[in-house]
Amino acid sequence: MQRPEIIIMKTKLSILISSLIGFIALVALSGCKGKAPHEEEQETIGLDAWAEDSLTIVNPKIICLDYGDFRPLGNIDKILATDSLLFLQGMKDQKVVVFSQEGKALKEVARLGNGAGEYLNMYNFDIDSNGNVYVGDIMKRNIIKYLAPNYINFETYPMDCSFLSICVADSTLYIEDLLDQDNNTVKLAKVESKTGRITPVLNALYPEDYRIPNYTNGHFFKGTNDDIYFYNRFADQIYKINGAQVEEAYQLASQHFPTKEKIEQWLKEYPNISHPTGKSDEIRDISYFYDYGPYFLIGLQSFPPKYIAHDKETGLNYSLGKQIANPIPYMYPEALAVTRDGIISPIFANTEKQIQALEQDLGFLPQDPNSSVLILYSLSK
């Protein structure tokens, strides 16, 4: 609508009339603004509607990890990336290896022990914008910050409680799944690094055994553009962490989320494990959530697991395991990390067909391909 031109006359009456018109226009405009940001309805991500066509893998790049003099990881459990570096964690190896984007090992954080600057159990790690590595030691109940670029110097932040996963958002530290008696209902909390003081942010929905993730070493999902998302297990909510602020970002919609009655049944049948056994299509956990260009990439832990790309424009979902027009035989359809250059997935070369395809593409066969080869790629319709 074209904005009406208002001509101001130099008479008291015209001034009064124009003021009245301005007031009415202001009221009308304020009524058209809609809800305030905190009152806006959340965007819903539907997980049950599937596309009929397929996606295409674009610009696949195989990254062969050159460990050099460092001992190779037995398994790759977590990957974080900056514009120039890759950080890979092996939980069984209890260390983080820092690679260039081309796959050359540069440094490692491997300080297992009970002395100063050492940890007894590296359950999780994170990095900040400067490339510093933060290790959460669930045995010593502290977080150790190893300073880039050499990761020799360190700072230790003692905690007031036991915890599992950690996250760094700007300069704010977060911990997940507080396990001691005083805080065992807390799922997410902020931590004052200097004092260790804890401020609860989100409560867990269910008892300790059932809120601990079984398929992932945490519910912090760090993606491109410094986006950090968080998931409270068995909820239909995705939270976004912006520095010291945590806000509801997206609501997940699926008929396969377990009902409260179903979860309570699980609690009775499997009281001492973090995951009910048996074949079921119920969504029991989310292993990752990334905002990537035109898609949301989501890992749904049901039986079998579902790794999907949710098309933001159409609202339809693509299976990264089944709806790929040009599948790579040895690529596992799980996004371990998302960078500005693409999606990073592990490989799974166990069958003869997979091994032959990998050897043909590389021209050689790595000694332990499942822990020494990654794939960087993009998706397109």
C-alpha angles and dihedrals in degrees: 000000000000112000110246116243113238117209112201114216122203097237129098092237094051091047090052092048093047091048090051091049090049091052092050091048091050091052091048093049093048089053090054096051093082125210124345114257094261090050097050118115114254121249111257122221111204114209102185104065113088129200119236096217130060139245125238127228108235128200098352113197123191113217113202109199113227106200094183109185093349121100109253120247114255091214135004110231103164138015128194123180141197126187090276109018142056121209115201125188128200110192094197090047091048094219147094121229119203116215136182116245087259091059104258115141111237107168140350137210103219109147104142110167146080100268132097111303091013130112133211098205125017100197096161142359140194140186133221130219091275094055095253113152121229118198122195111214107198092186099052092034096231143104119234120204113206111200121232141265099028100018091217100111115064147180123214124214113193116212129214093223147025117270142163118214130031136200136186117211111181099309096333121105121212130189129196134212104016106208110185123102097258095050106027093122093057118100099175131020140169118233131210100223097208098047103023089231112161127217113191115227106171132016122222115252097217140024123294099268092055102043095056110095116244101191100041137036092238148349096244110110115192115193142160125322090025091290113161122190130186133200128203105211117253091011125115092223133102114199127203121216116213108179106288093354127087117191139171108261112169138008117219117217123199138134087222096071106109117251121241089252091053093051091048088052089053090051090057096044099041106025098157104044132072095228133039114236128229137067113298138145093219115123103246099171144351114238097188143358121190133171102220120172109284092357144063109219110212133178112207117193108213129119105309101017116246122216109190144177110215112207108225093202100049101024090230126131131228124202110230088205100049111015101061115117095205106030121189107224097220099039114109109219095233125109108223092176142357121217135174087261097053148284121319117213133174123237129238110205105168105117124071091246092053094047093048092049092050093048090049093051095045100036089230139044119245117227094244106012097176091066099030106046130067132174125223115196147144132226129232137170 
